[in-house]
Amino acid sequence: MADRTSSSITIQAGKEAIMEVIADYPSYPDWADGIKSAEVLSRYPDGRPERVRMTLSSGPISDTYTVRCQWSGDDELRWDLAEAGAVVTGMNGSYALAGRTGGGTEVVYELAVDVKIPMIGMFKRKAEKIIIDAALKGLKRQVEK
């Protein structure tokens, strides 16, 4: 997997409230640009998603793939590609949450994606950055509404 791209945002809410929105995969199409559907295929005993099938349609890329989630309480979600799609051949990412002095929670989103389409590294990182920034802004809107 290539270099990871990351960005962060501060959300005026606690970690538990933010993780509740992150864990609600079926609602992603309501706030995460490009995600057309997200179906939870299996769950951990605590009810959090373990495997999720997602359909993405962003610019020239449309694909369906499955991710495997690993949770660290309300501090972090990590995922990797469990089943590749027609275009997405590799993926790993994370949301890491940390309380901030003075209030709010900093959310750091990291992502690395490999696709079958040949792509220069600089353009790939730019595309990852666009995905990350849109997801963070959507998450902030969803949590703070």
C-alpha positions, 0 to 999 in steps of 0.5 A: 500500500502506498503512502497515506494521505491525512487531514483533520478537523475539530468537531464540537462534540464528544468522542462517543457522539462522533463515533456513533455517527461513524459507526452508523454506516447505513447513514453514510449516503446522507452525509459522505459525498460519493458513498451511494450505499453502505450495507453492514454484512456482520457485526461484533458482539458489541453491535459495531460493524465488522464487515461493510459493503460500500458502493462508491460513485465519485467522478469517474470511479464507480465501484462496490467493495467490502471493508473490514473494521477494527474498533478501539473504543471511541478512540479509533476506527481502522479499516482495510479492504476485505473484498476488492471491487472492479476498480478499488484493489487496495484500501486502508484507513482510519478515524482517530479521535482525541479530545481538545483542551478548550472543548471539542474533539479533533478527528484525524482521517487517514486513507490510502487507496489503490486502484486498477487505473494507472494513476500518478502518485501526486494525482492519487494523493490529491484524490485521496485528499479530496475524499478525506476533506469531503468526508470530514466536512460531512461528518462535522455537519452530521454530528453538529446538526 
